Amino acid sequence: MKKNSKYTYVEGKQLTDHGSGTRVYEIEGARLPSVTTILGATKDQEFLKKWKAKVGEAEAERIKNVSSSRGTLVHKFMEHHILGTGYDDLTQLGQQAKAMAAKIIDVGLTPVEEYFGSEVMLKYSGLFAGSCDLVCKHDGIETVVDFKQSNRPKRDEWVTDYKLQCAMYALAHDDQHKSNIEQCVIMMVTPDLYYQEWKLKGDELRHCKHEALKRIDIFYEMKRDEKENAKVEMKEEDFNGRK
């Protein structure tokens, strides 16, 4: 895959906020909440609660950990393929992830002629930051790509937050690099190598950007409420202490 150096991406740090346990990015002197932190804090948790109640806390945690480790490996194989560097993992999970990555490469990356950056850090001034899997030309269109792995195939209504995640990367790229990202593509594969893909462009991409901005507003409203509550609690503590 050919590299196009049109955009210059900056390095940053991914950190964990010890106070809240959430992920933040330190980039160009700013510390900003991550895309996934914002979406995680503002999503409807009802489905997750029901699933945990059904399978049990311990099993839910096991499934989450295996899925997370496998996802990390899939991303690692994808990054090394794009960059043209060698990588392998001979563990059972590693070989499973390798086959899953190969499926994305064979099917998903076929329309990709060249890429601008892989695992690039992006920020939207003063609001959020994140690490984008791939920025490339997909069928001749400047595109943000997000690689996903799933334990089973997903219905369209189950991937709303994935669409908003991609839309946020597009917003950040345009804000930071004065670009015009016209398309987002989500490439997903399951352990049994079932491939799914979602493309966002035109009206759908604009709609996802608007919905993402609403979630960002909600996130910062929640943060303001937390600060106000903390101030009130501190004042009550001071008052009680003077009695």
C-alpha positions as CSV (number, residue, x, y, z in Angstrom):
1,M,0.0,0.0,0.0
2,K,1.4,3.4,-1.0
3,K,2.0,6.1,1.5
4,N,0.7,9.6,0.7
5,S,2.3,12.3,2.9
6,K,-0.3,15.0,2.3
7,Y,-1.0,15.3,6.1
8,T,1.5,15.6,8.9
9,Y,0.3,13.9,12.0
10,V,1.5,14.9,15.5
11,E,2.5,12.5,18.3
12,G,0.7,12.6,21.6
13,K,0.2,10.5,24.7
14,Q,-2.6,8.3,25.8
15,L,-3.2,8.6,29.5
16,T,-5.5,7.3,32.1
17,D,-7.1,9.8,34.4
18,H,-6.6,8.3,37.9
19,G,-9.4,10.3,39.4
20,S,-12.1,8.9,37.0
21,G,-10.3,5.9,35.4
22,T,-11.2,7.3,32.0
23,R,-8.9,7.7,29.0
24,V,-7.5,11.0,28.0
25,Y,-5.1,12.2,25.3
26,E,-2.3,14.7,25.8
27,I,-1.7,16.3,22.4
28,E,-0.2,19.6,21.4
29,G,-0.3,20.9,24.9
30,A,-4.0,20.0,25.5
31,R,-5.4,17.2,27.7
32,L,-8.7,16.1,26.2
33,P,-11.1,13.2,26.8
34,S,-11.0,10.4,24.3
35,V,-13.8,9.7,21.8
36,T,-14.5,6.3,23.4
37,T,-14.7,8.0,26.9
38,I,-17.3,10.5,25.7
39,L,-19.4,7.8,23.9
40,G,-19.1,5.4,26.8
41,A,-20.2,8.0,29.4
42,T,-23.3,9.1,27.3
43,K,-24.6,5.8,25.9
44,D,-27.7,3.9,27.1
45,Q,-26.3,1.2,29.5
46,E,-29.6,-0.8,29.7
47,F,-28.6,-3.4,27.1
48,L,-25.2,-4.0,28.8
49,K,-26.9,-4.3,32.2
50,K,-29.3,-6.9,30.9
51,W,-26.5,-8.9,29.2
52,K,-24.4,-8.9,32.4
53,A,-27.4,-10.1,34.4
54,K,-28.0,-12.9,31.9
55,V,-24.4,-14.3,31.7
56,G,-23.2,-13.3,35.1
57,E,-20.6,-10.7,36.2
58,A,-17.6,-13.2,36.1
59,E,-18.5,-14.5,32.6
60,A,-19.2,-11.0,31.3
61,E,-15.7,-9.9,32.5
62,R,-14.0,-13.0,30.9
63,I,-15.7,-12.4,27.5
64,K,-14.8,-8.7,27.7
65,N,-11.2,-9.4,28.5
66,V,-10.8,-12.0,25.7
67,S,-12.5,-9.7,23.2
68,S,-10.4,-6.8,24.2
69,S,-7.1,-8.8,23.9
70,R,-8.2,-10.2,20.5
71,G,-9.2,-6.7,19.3
72,T,-5.8,-5.3,20.3
73,L,-4.1,-8.1,18.3
74,V,-6.2,-7.6,15.2
75,H,-5.3,-3.9,15.2
76,K,-1.6,-4.8,15.6
77,F,-1.7,-7.1,12.6
78,M,-3.5,-4.5,10.6
79,E,-1.1,-1.7,11.5
80,H,2.0,-3.8,10.6
81,H,0.4,-4.9,7.3
82,I,-0.4,-1.2,6.3
83,L,3.1,-0.1,7.3
84,G,4.7,-3.0,5.5
85,T,6.5,-4.3,8.6
86,G,6.7,-7.9,9.8
87,Y,4.8,-9.2,12.8
88,D,3.4,-12.5,14.1
89,D,2.0,-13.9,17.3
90,L,2.1,-17.7,17.6
91,T,-0.3,-17.9,20.5
92,Q,-3.8,-19.4,19.9
93,L,-5.4,-16.0,20.3
94,G,-2.7,-14.4,18.1
95,Q,-3.3,-16.8,15.3
96,Q,-7.1,-16.3,15.5
97,A,-6.5,-12.5,15.3
98,K,-4.1,-13.0,12.4
99,A,-6.8,-14.8,10.4
100,M,-9.4,-12.1,11.2
101,A,-7.0,-9.4,10.1
102,A,-6.3,-11.3,6.9
103,K,-10.1,-11.3,6.2
104,I,-10.2,-7.5,6.6
105,I,-7.1,-7.1,4.4
106,D,-8.5,-9.4,1.6
107,V,-12.0,-7.9,1.5
108,G,-12.0,-4.5,3.3
109,L,-8.7,-3.0,2.0
110,T,-9.2,-4.0,-1.6
111,P,-10.6,-0.5,-2.6
112,V,-7.8,1.3,-0.7
113,E,-5.2,2.7,-3.1
114,E,-3.1,4.7,-0.7
115,Y,-3.0,5.8,2.9
116,F,-2.2,9.0,4.7
117,G,-1.7,7.6,8.2
118,S,-2.1,4.5,10.4
119,E,-3.0,4.7,14.1
120,V,-2.9,8.5,14.0
121,M,-3.8,10.7,16.9
122,L,-6.4,13.4,16.1
123,K,-8.0,16.2,18.1
124,Y,-10.9,18.5,17.9
125,S,-9.8,21.8,19.5
126,G,-10.9,22.0,23.1
127,L,-13.4,19.1,22.9
128,F,-11.9,15.6,22.3
129,A,-9.1,13.5,20.9
130,G,-8.6,9.9,19.7
131,S,-6.5,7.5,17.8
132,C,-7.8,6.7,14.3
133,D,-7.0,3.3,12.8
134,L,-6.6,4.5,9.2
135,V,-6.9,7.6,7.1
136,C,-6.8,6.7,3.4
137,K,-8.2,7.0,-0.1
138,H,-10.9,4.5,-0.4
139,D,-12.3,4.2,-4.0
140,G,-10.7,7.6,-4.6
141,I,-12.4,9.3,-1.6
142,E,-10.6,10.6,1.5
143,T,-11.8,8.3,4.2
144,V,-11.5,7.5,7.8
145,V,-11.5,3.7,8.5
146,D,-12.2,2.0,11.8
147,F,-11.4,-1.7,12.3
148,K,-13.7,-3.7,14.6
149,Q,-13.9,-7.3,15.7
150,S,-17.0,-8.8,17.2
151,N,-18.0,-12.1,18.8
152,R,-20.9,-12.3,16.4
153,P,-22.4,-10.5,13.5
154,K,-24.2,-7.2,14.3
155,R,-27.4,-5.6,13.2
156,D,-27.2,-2.0,11.9
157,E,-28.9,-0.6,15.0
158,W,-26.3,-2.2,17.2
159,V,-23.4,-0.2,15.7
160,T,-24.7,3.4,16.2
161,D,-21.8,4.3,18.5
162,Y,-19.3,2.9,16.1
163,K,-20.7,5.2,13.4
164,L,-20.6,8.2,15.8
165,Q,-17.0,7.2,16.7
166,C,-16.0,7.4,13.0
167,A,-17.9,10.6,12.6
168,M,-15.9,12.2,15.5
169,Y,-12.6,11.1,13.9
170,A,-13.8,12.8,10.6
171,L,-14.7,16.0,12.5
172,A,-11.3,16.0,14.3
173,H,-9.4,15.4,11.1
174,D,-11.1,18.2,9.3
175,D,-10.7,20.6,12.3
176,Q,-7.0,19.8,12.8
177,H,-5.8,19.3,9.2
178,K,-8.3,21.5,7.3
179,S,-9.2,18.4,5.3
180,N,-12.6,17.3,3.8
181,I,-13.1,13.7,4.9
182,E,-16.1,12.6,2.8
183,Q,-16.5,9.1,3.9
184,C,-16.2,6.8,7.0
185,V,-15.9,3.0,6.7
186,I,-16.3,0.5,9.5
187,M,-14.7,-2.9,8.7
188,M,-15.8,-5.6,11.1
189,V,-14.9,-9.3,11.3
190,T,-15.9,-12.2,13.7
191,P,-13.7,-15.1,14.9
192,D,-15.4,-17.3,12.3
193,L,-14.4,-14.8,9.7
194,Y,-17.7,-13.3,8.9
195,Y,-17.0,-9.8,7.4
196,Q,-19.4,-6.8,7.7
197,E,-18.9,-3.3,6.5
198,W,-20.7,0.0,7.0
199,K,-20.1,3.1,4.8
200,L,-21.1,6.6,5.9
201,K,-21.2,9.5,3.5
202,G,-23.4,12.3,2.4
203,D,-26.5,12.8,4.5
204,E,-25.8,9.9,6.8
205,L,-22.4,11.1,7.7
206,R,-23.7,14.6,8.3
207,H,-26.4,13.1,10.5
208,C,-23.9,11.1,12.5
209,K,-21.7,14.2,13.0
210,H,-24.7,16.1,14.4
211,E,-25.6,13.2,16.7
212,A,-22.0,13.0,17.9
213,L,-21.9,16.7,18.7
214,K,-25.1,16.2,20.8
215,R,-23.4,13.4,22.8
216,I,-20.3,15.7,23.3
217,D,-22.6,18.4,24.7
218,I,-24.2,15.9,27.0
219,F,-20.8,14.7,28.2
220,Y,-19.7,18.3,29.1
221,E,-23.0,19.0,30.8
222,M,-22.5,15.9,32.9
223,K,-18.9,17.1,33.8
224,R,-20.3,20.5,34.8
225,D,-22.9,18.9,37.0
226,E,-20.3,16.7,38.6
227,K,-18.2,19.8,39.4
228,E,-21.2,21.7,40.8
229,N,-22.2,18.7,43.0
230,A,-18.6,18.4,44.3
231,K,-18.6,22.1,45.2
232,V,-21.9,21.8,47.0
233,E,-20.7,18.7,48.9
234,M,-17.5,20.6,50.0
235,K,-19.6,23.5,51.3
236,E,-21.8,21.2,53.3
237,E,-18.7,19.5,54.7
238,D,-17.3,22.9,55.7
239,F,-20.6,24.0,57.3
240,N,-21.0,20.7,59.2
241,G,-17.4,21.0,60.4
242,R,-18.0,24.3,62.0
243,K,-20.9,23.1,64.1
